[in-house]
Structures are given as C-alpha cells and as structure tokens.
Amino acid sequence: MDGFQNTLDALEERGRYRSLNLPGGVDLTSNDYLGMASHPALRAAVIEALEAGLDIGAAGSRLLRGHTPSHAALERYAVNHFVCGGALYFATGFQANYALLTTLPSRHDVIVYDSLIHASARDGIQASSAKGVKFAHNDLDALEEALKRHRDQADNLWIVVESLYSMDGDMAPLDDLYALANKFDAWLIVDEAHATGIYGDLGKGLCFDLARQHGYERMITLHTCGKAIGVAGGLVCGSAAVIEMLVNTARPFIYSTAPMPLQALSVQKSLEILATDEGNARREKLLDLCKMAQELFGGAGTQIVPLILGEDAKAVAVAQRLQVAGYDIRAIRPPSVPEGAARLRLSLSSTLEAEVLRNVADMLKDVL
C-alpha cells in the first residue's frame, strides 16, 4: 500500500493526479456534441418502453438469452443506416475496439497503427497475438514504408486509425488510407468515435462515402454511441463474415453481459432523430460554432479544439481558473497526450451560445 501512495504522491507532485469531479458550469468538456444526451424524445422513448414492460437488464450475455429484440432492432437499423453487411453492438466503444483487435488479427499478422489512436485500440493491439507497428500521425509516407517493410512477413496487414482524433481534433486522410489498404491488400479499421452523428451524409461518419463506393470487404468501422449520439455503447460495422467472426470468437463479446435493452433502444432512437431535419439543424449549428472557434483559438475547425499549454501544472491551473468563472473545461495531461503537450481540450456542442466562446477567448488572451 505504501507503494501505491508513493505513486499517487508522485503524480500529484508532477501535476498529473486525477480525481472524480461532478459537472458544474457551462459544458465545454463533454462529448455530447449535439446535445442528444438530454433530448426529450429519448427520455420519452425510455419511459414508454419501461411502462410497456421492457426489462432493465439483459440478464445474460448475448449468446445466453441476453440477446433481446432491442439489440436485434438496433443492429438491423445500423446495417441500413451505415450501409454495411452486418453490425454488432457492444456495451462500450472501448470494449468494441478491444474485441476487434484481439479477435481478428492473428499471430501471423501485422497491425500498423497511427501514433495517436485511442487507448482502447492500443490496449487491443498490445493484447493481440499480432505484431504492432506504429507510424507517425497522419504520415502517409511512413505508413506506406511500414506496409512495404512488413508485407512479406505477414499473412494479413491491418491499418488502424481514427477518422477524427480525440485530442487534436484533426481528420485522417481517409481516401489515401483506403488507397494504401487496397494497394497492399490490407484491412482498414477506422474508429469513427468523434465523427459519427456529425460528419458525412446525415451524420453517418467520415467513412460513409468510402462505404458507398467500395463496401466493407476490406474496411471495418466503429461508431461509438456515447458521444454525438448521446447514449452509450459501440457499433462495429463490417461485412457479414466479420460480424459472424466476432459473434463466434470475440471473448469480450461472448463473456460479457449484454448492454441494457434500454441502451440499445435509445441508441436507435437517437440515430433516427439525427437522420432527420432536426439532426441537420443541430449539425449546422455545431459546424458554425466550429468555424467561430477556429477563428478565436485556431485548431482544425472541428468540434475538438486543443489549447496546448505545455506544462501539466499550468494546464491544471488555467482549467481551475475557468471552472471558478463558471466554465467546465478540464486539463488533459500525459499519458492522454504526449509529454510537453498538456492542454485544455475545448469540446463544442450545438447547445452552446456563441457568446460563451467569446468570453472564454477573452479570459485566455493572456495565456494563449
């Protein structure tokens, strides 16, 4: 126990100690990009389902009676929505990424991954029997060199990226990535966590055009449901064979209790709303705020705006100052970001007013 306390003391001394803090003030930190987490229609759908007798829990894994009509309906809807051969719903996006990367690549395969991919993908690659090879962020030349170097050593090559990166807010060059996957006969796995609901036709993700053009024979996408969709869970979309492989061999899927039926029902309802004119209006307002934020703070012009301050303690102190002023923004420190790149991660939502961004910019003038 002394060792644990020493570790915690060292984290605090370096400005990296973390604690659980309840929300307070104007939301500038959550991933509820379209305000769907509090949507009255989702609340009404849940109440109606409960009053009609829908169970709270699934009471088992999907293969042992935990597979409910709500799960089946969501996956059917996702197949049509994302134009894929099959879809599988997991309790979290983390679980979905981990399942993908510990199940599909074999020990004779090589996974080539972007240096800034999410921790869930990193953990999956580390636990996989395949060899993992990192390439510099969004560096197509480095990726191609890695694919050339390993293609004769691998039964299969896997390229793993995000479509929109969670800490820098920049996008992946998806057309070029797909071209490289095609050139080297590789699989392309794209985590759409921060793009789903916002980008692409009716918010179907940045990969949607690729899916319409080429299908899912060499591509797999992951659509996290706890961000712009406003609920929880993760939908894996791919060919029918990929989904059947996960159902039959993915240990995180087979040995986990199924997500709550209410959760699946709420995800489907949110996707339905986001495919309407209301969804378009929410996206349009968010994208207008993104342009404004780029003018005020820089960044890539997406809903994720990194305000890089460098030192861990400085990021914590500035975040605390903003919190006292009524703005809920949190400091992001290593290992979530590289050493020396501690930052405030400004997260935009369609529920924000433009005046909030101007006020924050004024408060940060002496810092940025």
KOLPAVO-638552 format. One record per residue (C-alpha): residue in three letters; y, z negated, x. Coordinates in steps of 0.05 Angstrom, whole numbers, plus 32768, in hexadecimal, padded with zeros to 4 digits. Layout:
BEGIN
{site "ALA"; {Y; Z; X}}
...
END
This chain:
BEGIN
{site "MET"; {8000; 8000; 8000}}
{site "ASP"; {802F; 7FF3; 803A}}
{site "GLY"; {8024; 803B; 804F}}
{site "PHE"; {803A; 8054; 800B}}
{site "GLN"; {8078; 8029; 800C}}
{site "ASN"; {8089; 8041; 8052}}
{site "THR"; {8084; 8089; 803A}}
{site "LEU"; {80B1; 807A; 7FFE}}
{site "ASP"; {80E4; 8057; 802B}}
{site "ALA"; {80E5; 8093; 8059}}
{site "LEU"; {80F0; 80C2; 801F}}
{site "GLU"; {812A; 8098; 8006}}
{site "GLU"; {8149; 8096; 804C}}
{site "ARG"; {8147; 80E2; 8050}}
{site "GLY"; {8165; 80EC; 800B}}
{site "ARG"; {8123; 8105; 7FEE}}
{site "TYR"; {810D; 80CB; 7FC3}}
{site "ARG"; {8100; 80E1; 7F7B}}
{site "SER"; {8101; 80BA; 7F3B}}
{site "LEU"; {80F9; 80C8; 7EF1}}
{site "ASN"; {813D; 80CC; 7ECE}}
{site "LEU"; {8147; 80D7; 7E84}}
{site "PRO"; {8173; 8112; 7E6E}}
{site "GLY"; {81BD; 8103; 7E65}}
{site "GLY"; {81FB; 812D; 7E5D}}
{site "VAL"; {8201; 8179; 7E59}}
{site "ASP"; {81BE; 819A; 7E6B}}
{site "LEU"; {81C7; 81C3; 7EAB}}
{site "THR"; {8182; 81B5; 7EC8}}
{site "SER"; {814A; 81C3; 7E96}}
{site "ASN"; {8125; 8205; 7E8E}}
{site "ASP"; {8134; 8209; 7E43}}
{site "TYR"; {815A; 824A; 7E50}}
{site "LEU"; {815E; 8262; 7E08}}
{site "GLY"; {8164; 821F; 7DE4}}
{site "MET"; {811F; 8227; 7DC4}}
{site "ALA"; {8106; 81E0; 7DD3}}
{site "SER"; {8130; 81C5; 7D99}}
{site "HIS"; {812C; 8201; 7D6B}}
{site "PRO"; {812A; 81EA; 7D22}}
{site "ALA"; {80F7; 8220; 7D0F}}
{site "LEU"; {80C6; 8206; 7D43}}
{site "ARG"; {80CF; 81BF; 7D29}}
{site "ALA"; {80C4; 81D8; 7CE1}}
{site "ALA"; {8086; 81FF; 7CF5}}
{site "VAL"; {8068; 81C1; 7D16}}
{site "ILE"; {8077; 8195; 7CD9}}
{site "GLU"; {805A; 81C8; 7CAA}}
{site "ALA"; {801B; 81CF; 7CD4}}
{site "LEU"; {8011; 8183; 7CD7}}
{site "GLU"; {801B; 817C; 7C8D}}
{site "ALA"; {7FE7; 81B2; 7C82}}
{site "GLY"; {7FB5; 818A; 7CAA}}
{site "LEU"; {7FB8; 81A7; 7CF0}}
{site "ASP"; {7F99; 8177; 7D22}}
{site "ILE"; {7FC4; 8158; 7D58}}
{site "GLY"; {7F91; 8160; 7D90}}
{site "ALA"; {7F5E; 8196; 7DA0}}
{site "ALA"; {7F29; 8160; 7DAE}}
{site "GLY"; {7F05; 8188; 7DE4}}
{site "SER"; {7F06; 81C1; 7E14}}
{site "ARG"; {7F0F; 8207; 7DFA}}
{site "LEU"; {7EC4; 8215; 7E04}}
{site "LEU"; {7EAF; 81D4; 7DE2}}
{site "ARG"; {7ECF; 81D7; 7D9D}}
{site "GLY"; {7F16; 81D2; 7DB8}}
{site "HIS"; {7F23; 821B; 7DA8}}
{site "THR"; {7F4C; 821A; 7D67}}
{site "PRO"; {7F69; 8250; 7D3A}}
{site "SER"; {7FAE; 8240; 7D58}}
{site "HIS"; {7F96; 8251; 7D9F}}
{site "ALA"; {7F73; 8291; 7D87}}
{site "ALA"; {7FB0; 82A7; 7D5F}}
{site "LEU"; {7FDF; 829C; 7D9A}}
{site "GLU"; {7FB3; 82C4; 7DC9}}
{site "ARG"; {7FAD; 82FE; 7D98}}
{site "TYR"; {7FF8; 82FE; 7D90}}
{site "ALA"; {8002; 82FD; 7DDC}}
{site "VAL"; {7FD5; 8339; 7DE5}}
{site "ASN"; {8001; 8362; 7DB7}}
{site "HIS"; {8042; 8344; 7DCF}}
{site "PHE"; {8037; 834E; 7E1A}}
{site "VAL"; {800C; 838E; 7E10}}
{site "CYS"; {7FD1; 8374; 7E38}}
{site "GLY"; {7F85; 8378; 7E32}}
{site "GLY"; {7F7D; 832D; 7E29}}
{site "ALA"; {7FA2; 82EB; 7E2C}}
{site "LEU"; {7F8D; 82A3; 7E3A}}
{site "TYR"; {7FB6; 8265; 7E2A}}
{site "PHE"; {7FB8; 822A; 7E5A}}
{site "ALA"; {7FD6; 81E5; 7E4F}}
{site "THR"; {8009; 81EF; 7E87}}
{site "GLY"; {8023; 8227; 7EB3}}
{site "PHE"; {800D; 81FF; 7EF0}}
{site "GLN"; {7FC5; 81FD; 7ED6}}
{site "ALA"; {7FC7; 8248; 7EC7}}
{site "ASN"; {7FDE; 825A; 7F0E}}
{site "TYR"; {7FAC; 822B; 7F2D}}
{site "ALA"; {7F73; 8248; 7F02}}
{site "LEU"; {7F85; 8290; 7F13}}
{site "LEU"; {7F87; 8285; 7F5E}}
{site "THR"; {7F4A; 8258; 7F64}}
{site "THR"; {7F1F; 8285; 7F38}}
{site "LEU"; {7F2D; 82CF; 7F42}}
{site "PRO"; {7F35; 82D8; 7F8E}}
{site "SER"; {7EF3; 82CE; 7FB4}}
{site "ARG"; {7EE5; 82B5; 7FFA}}
{site "HIS"; {7EE4; 82FD; 8013}}
{site "ASP"; {7F2A; 830B; 7FF7}}
{site "VAL"; {7F70; 8303; 8012}}
{site "ILE"; {7FAB; 82E9; 7FE9}}
{site "VAL"; {7FEF; 8301; 8003}}
{site "TYR"; {8026; 82D7; 7FE4}}
{site "ASP"; {8072; 82D2; 7FE4}}
{site "SER"; {808C; 8297; 800D}}
{site "LEU"; {80B3; 827C; 7FD1}}
{site "ILE"; {807D; 827C; 7F9C}}
{site "HIS"; {8075; 823E; 7F70}}
{site "ALA"; {804E; 8201; 7F87}}
{site "SER"; {8019; 820E; 7F52}}
{site "ALA"; {8008; 8251; 7F72}}
{site "ARG"; {800A; 8233; 7FB7}}
{site "ASP"; {7FD9; 81FC; 7FA3}}
{site "GLY"; {7FAC; 8230; 7F83}}
{site "ILE"; {7FAC; 825B; 7FC2}}
{site "GLN"; {7F9F; 821E; 7FED}}
{site "ALA"; {7F64; 820A; 7FC2}}
{site "SER"; {7F49; 8252; 7FBD}}
{site "SER"; {7F0F; 8269; 7FE8}}
{site "ALA"; {7F39; 82A7; 7FF9}}
{site "LYS"; {7F66; 82AC; 8037}}
{site "GLY"; {7FB0; 82A2; 8029}}
{site "VAL"; {7FE5; 82C9; 804E}}
{site "LYS"; {8030; 82BC; 8044}}
{site "PHE"; {8066; 82F2; 8049}}
{site "ALA"; {80B2; 82E9; 804D}}
{site "HIS"; {80D4; 82E4; 8009}}
{site "ASN"; {80DD; 8328; 7FE7}}
{site "ASP"; {80D0; 834C; 8029}}
{site "LEU"; {80AB; 838B; 8017}}
{site "ASP"; {80A1; 83A0; 8060}}
{site "ALA"; {8082; 835D; 8071}}
{site "LEU"; {8055; 8362; 8034}}
{site "GLU"; {803E; 83A8; 8046}}
{site "GLU"; {8030; 8393; 808D}}
{site "ALA"; {8005; 8358; 8074}}
{site "LEU"; {7FDF; 8386; 8045}}
{site "LYS"; {7FD2; 83B8; 807D}}
{site "ARG"; {7FBB; 8381; 80AB}}
{site "HIS"; {7F89; 8363; 807B}}
{site "ARG"; {7F70; 839D; 8050}}
{site "ASP"; {7F33; 83A9; 807D}}
{site "GLN"; {7F21; 835F; 807D}}
{site "ALA"; {7F22; 8354; 8032}}
{site "ASP"; {7EF7; 8368; 7FF7}}
{site "ASN"; {7F36; 8361; 7FCC}}
{site "LEU"; {7F80; 8358; 7FDB}}
{site "TRP"; {7FAB; 832E; 7FAD}}
{site "ILE"; {7FF8; 832F; 7FAC}}
{site "VAL"; {8017; 82F0; 7F8C}}
{site "VAL"; {8061; 82ED; 7F7A}}
{site "GLU"; {8091; 82D4; 7F46}}
{site "SER"; {80BB; 8304; 7F1E}}
{site "LEU"; {80F7; 82D5; 7F1F}}
{site "TYR"; {80F8; 829E; 7F52}}
{site "SER"; {8102; 8257; 7F39}}
{site "MET"; {8130; 823C; 7F6F}}
{site "ASP"; {8159; 8279; 7F86}}
{site "GLY"; {815C; 829E; 7F44}}
{site "ASP"; {8150; 82E2; 7F64}}
{site "MET"; {811F; 8316; 7F4B}}
{site "ALA"; {80E3; 8337; 7F6C}}
{site "PRO"; {80E3; 8383; 7F78}}
{site "LEU"; {80AB; 838C; 7F47}}
{site "ASP"; {80A7; 83D8; 7F47}}
{site "ASP"; {80A0; 83D8; 7F93}}
{site "LEU"; {806D; 83A0; 7F91}}
{site "TYR"; {8043; 83C5; 7F5E}}
{site "ALA"; {8047; 8404; 7F89}}
{site "LEU"; {802D; 83DD; 7FC5}}
{site "ALA"; {7FF5; 83BF; 7F9A}}
{site "ASN"; {7FE2; 8404; 7F85}}
{site "LYS"; {7FE5; 841F; 7FCC}}
{site "PHE"; {7FB8; 83E9; 7FE8}}
{site "ASP"; {7F8B; 83E3; 7FAB}}
{site "ALA"; {7FA2; 839B; 7FA2}}
{site "TRP"; {7FAA; 836D; 7F67}}
{site "LEU"; {7FF1; 8358; 7F55}}
{site "ILE"; {7FFA; 8312; 7F36}}
{site "VAL"; {8040; 8306; 7F1B}}
{site "ASP"; {8058; 82C2; 7F03}}
{site "GLU"; {808B; 82D1; 7ECC}}
{site "ALA"; {809B; 8288; 7EC0}}
{site "HIS"; {80E7; 828F; 7EC4}}
{site "ALA"; {80EB; 82D5; 7EA7}}
{site "THR"; {80C1; 82D0; 7E68}}
{site "GLY"; {80EC; 82CD; 7E2A}}
{site "ILE"; {812A; 82E5; 7E4D}}
{site "TYR"; {811E; 8327; 7E71}}
{site "GLY"; {80FA; 8367; 7E5D}}
{site "ASP"; {80F5; 8385; 7E18}}
{site "LEU"; {80FC; 834C; 7DE5}}
{site "GLY"; {80F4; 831A; 7E1E}}
{site "LYS"; {80AE; 8331; 7E30}}
{site "GLY"; {80BA; 8328; 7E7B}}
{site "LEU"; {80CF; 8350; 7EB7}}
{site "CYS"; {8088; 836E; 7EBD}}
{site "PHE"; {8088; 838A; 7E77}}
{site "ASP"; {809D; 83D1; 7E8C}}
{site "LEU"; {8066; 83D1; 7EC1}}
{site "ALA"; {8034; 83BB; 7E8D}}
{site "ARG"; {8048; 83F3; 7E5E}}
{site "GLN"; {8045; 8427; 7E95}}
{site "HIS"; {8007; 8411; 7EBA}}
{site "GLY"; {7FE1; 83DE; 7E91}}
{site "TYR"; {7FC0; 83A0; 7EAE}}
{site "GLU"; {7F88; 83BE; 7ED6}}
{site "ARG"; {7FA6; 83A5; 7F17}}
{site "MET"; {7FD9; 8374; 7EFD}}
{site "ILE"; {7FD6; 832D; 7EE1}}
{site "THR"; {8013; 8309; 7EC5}}
{site "LEU"; {801F; 82C0; 7EB5}}
{site "HIS"; {8050; 82AE; 7E7E}}
{site "THR"; {8064; 8264; 7E7F}}
{site "CYS"; {8073; 8249; 7E3A}}
{site "GLY"; {809B; 820B; 7E4D}}
{site "LYS"; {80DA; 822D; 7E64}}
{site "ALA"; {80FF; 8262; 7E3B}}
{site "ILE"; {80C8; 825F; 7E06}}
{site "GLY"; {80D9; 8215; 7DFE}}
{site "VAL"; {8093; 81F7; 7DF4}}
{site "ALA"; {805D; 81EE; 7E29}}
{site "GLY"; {8021; 8210; 7E48}}
{site "GLY"; {8014; 8252; 7E6B}}
{site "LEU"; {7FF9; 8295; 7E53}}
{site "VAL"; {7FD2; 82BF; 7E84}}
{site "CYS"; {7FD3; 8309; 7E72}}
{site "GLY"; {7FA5; 833D; 7E91}}
{site "SER"; {7F6B; 836B; 7E83}}
{site "ALA"; {7F35; 8354; 7E54}}
{site "ALA"; {7F05; 834D; 7E90}}
{site "VAL"; {7F36; 831F; 7EB5}}
{site "ILE"; {7F3D; 82F1; 7E78}}
{site "GLU"; {7EF2; 82EF; 7E6D}}
{site "MET"; {7EE9; 82DD; 7EB7}}
{site "LEU"; {7F19; 82A2; 7EAF}}
{site "VAL"; {7EF7; 828A; 7E70}}
{site "ASN"; {7EB3; 828B; 7E92}}
{site "THR"; {7EC4; 8272; 7ED8}}
{site "ALA"; {7F09; 8251; 7EDD}}
{site "ARG"; {7EFB; 8207; 7EE6}}
{site "PRO"; {7F42; 81F0; 7ED2}}
{site "PHE"; {7F36; 8214; 7E8F}}
{site "ILE"; {7EED; 8201; 7E83}}
{site "TYR"; {7EF5; 81B7; 7E94}}
{site "SER"; {7F38; 81A9; 7E73}}
{site "THR"; {7F44; 8192; 7E2C}}
{site "ALA"; {7F66; 81CB; 7E06}}
{site "PRO"; {7FB1; 81C9; 7DFA}}
{site "MET"; {7FC6; 81A9; 7DB8}}
{site "PRO"; {7FBF; 81DB; 7D7F}}
{site "LEU"; {8008; 81CA; 7D6D}}
{site "GLN"; {801C; 81E1; 7DB2}}
{site "ALA"; {7FFB; 8225; 7DA9}}
{site "LEU"; {8019; 822D; 7D64}}
{site "SER"; {805F; 821C; 7D7E}}
{site "VAL"; {805A; 824E; 7DB8}}
{site "GLN"; {8048; 8286; 7D88}}
{site "LYS"; {8081; 8274; 7D59}}
{site "SER"; {80B2; 8274; 7D93}}
{site "LEU"; {809A; 82B8; 7DAB}}
{site "GLU"; {80A2; 82D3; 7D65}}
{site "ILE"; {80EA; 82BA; 7D61}}
{site "LEU"; {80FB; 82D5; 7DA5}}
{site "ALA"; {80E3; 831A; 7D90}}
{site "THR"; {8118; 831D; 7D59}}
{site "ASP"; {8163; 832A; 7D57}}
{site "GLU"; {816D; 82DF; 7D5F}}
{site "GLY"; {8148; 82E3; 7DA1}}
{site "ASN"; {8173; 831D; 7DB7}}
{site "ALA"; {81B2; 82F5; 7DA6}}
{site "ARG"; {819A; 82B9; 7DCF}}
{site "ARG"; {818A; 82E6; 7E0A}}
{site "GLU"; {81CC; 8309; 7E06}}
{site "LYS"; {81F3; 82C8; 7E07}}
{site "LEU"; {81CA; 82AF; 7E42}}
{site "LEU"; {81D5; 82EE; 7E6A}}
{site "ASP"; {8220; 82EB; 7E5D}}
{site "LEU"; {821F; 82A4; 7E79}}
{site "CYS"; {81F7; 82BE; 7EB5}}
{site "LYS"; {822E; 82F0; 7EC5}}
{site "MET"; {8263; 82BB; 7EC0}}
{site "ALA"; {823C; 828B; 7EEC}}
{site "GLN"; {8233; 82C1; 7F21}}
{site "GLU"; {827E; 82CB; 7F23}}
{site "LEU"; {828A; 8280; 7F29}}
{site "PHE"; {8251; 826B; 7F57}}
{site "GLY"; {8231; 82AA; 7F74}}
{site "GLY"; {81E6; 82B2; 7F70}}
{site "ALA"; {81BA; 82E9; 7F56}}
{site "GLY"; {81D8; 82EC; 7F10}}
{site "THR"; {819D; 82CC; 7EEC}}
{site "GLN"; {8198; 828A; 7EC6}}
{site "ILE"; {8185; 8265; 7F07}}
{site "VAL"; {81C1; 825A; 7F34}}
{site "PRO"; {81B4; 8238; 7F77}}
{site "LEU"; {81EE; 8210; 7F93}}
{site "ILE"; {81D6; 8205; 7FDA}}
{site "LEU"; {81F3; 81C8; 7FFC}}
{site "GLY"; {81C3; 81C1; 8037}}
{site "GLU"; {81BC; 8176; 8041}}
{site "ASP"; {818F; 814F; 8013}}
{site "ALA"; {81BE; 8113; 800D}}
{site "LYS"; {81F9; 8140; 7FFE}}
{site "ALA"; {81D3; 8163; 7FC6}}
{site "VAL"; {81C0; 811F; 7FA7}}
{site "ALA"; {8208; 8105; 7FAC}}
{site "VAL"; {8227; 8143; 7F8C}}
{site "ALA"; {81F3; 8143; 7F55}}
{site "GLN"; {8202; 80FA; 7F46}}
{site "ARG"; {824C; 8108; 7F43}}
{site "LEU"; {8240; 813F; 7F0F}}
{site "GLN"; {8212; 8112; 7EE7}}
{site "VAL"; {8247; 80DC; 7EE4}}
{site "ALA"; {8277; 8111; 7EC9}}
{site "GLY"; {8245; 8122; 7E91}}
{site "TYR"; {821F; 815E; 7EAF}}
{site "ASP"; {81D4; 8157; 7EB7}}
{site "ILE"; {81C6; 817D; 7EF7}}
{site "ARG"; {8192; 8166; 7F2A}}
{site "ALA"; {818C; 816C; 7F76}}
{site "ILE"; {8153; 8198; 7F90}}
{site "ARG"; {8139; 8185; 7FD5}}
{site "PRO"; {80FF; 8197; 8002}}
{site "PRO"; {80C5; 81A3; 7FF9}}
{site "SER"; {80DC; 81C6; 7FB9}}
{site "VAL"; {810B; 81EF; 7FE5}}
{site "PRO"; {810C; 81FE; 8030}}
{site "GLU"; {8126; 81CC; 8063}}
{site "GLY"; {8172; 81CC; 8066}}
{site "ALA"; {8178; 81EF; 8022}}
{site "ALA"; {8181; 81B3; 7FF4}}
{site "ARG"; {81A8; 81C9; 7FB7}}
{site "LEU"; {81BE; 81BF; 7F71}}
{site "ARG"; {8197; 81ED; 7F43}}
{site "LEU"; {81C5; 8201; 7F0B}}
{site "SER"; {819A; 8215; 7ED0}}
{site "LEU"; {81BC; 823B; 7E97}}
{site "SER"; {81AB; 823B; 7E4E}}
{site "SER"; {81C3; 8265; 7E13}}
{site "THR"; {81D9; 8223; 7DF3}}
{site "LEU"; {820F; 8217; 7E28}}
{site "GLU"; {8258; 8225; 7E1D}}
{site "ALA"; {827F; 824C; 7E52}}
{site "GLU"; {82B0; 8213; 7E5A}}
{site "VAL"; {8278; 81E8; 7E78}}
{site "LEU"; {826F; 8219; 7EB1}}
{site "ARG"; {82BA; 821B; 7EBF}}
{site "ASN"; {82BD; 81CF; 7EC1}}
{site "VAL"; {8282; 81CA; 7EF1}}
{site "ALA"; {82A1; 81FF; 7F1D}}
{site "ASP"; {82E2; 81D8; 7F20}}
{site "MET"; {82BD; 8198; 7F33}}
{site "LEU"; {8298; 81BC; 7F6B}}
{site "LYS"; {82D2; 81E1; 7F8A}}
{site "ASP"; {82D8; 81AF; 7FC3}}
{site "VAL"; {828D; 81AF; 7FCF}}
{site "LEU"; {8277; 81F8; 7FCE}}
END
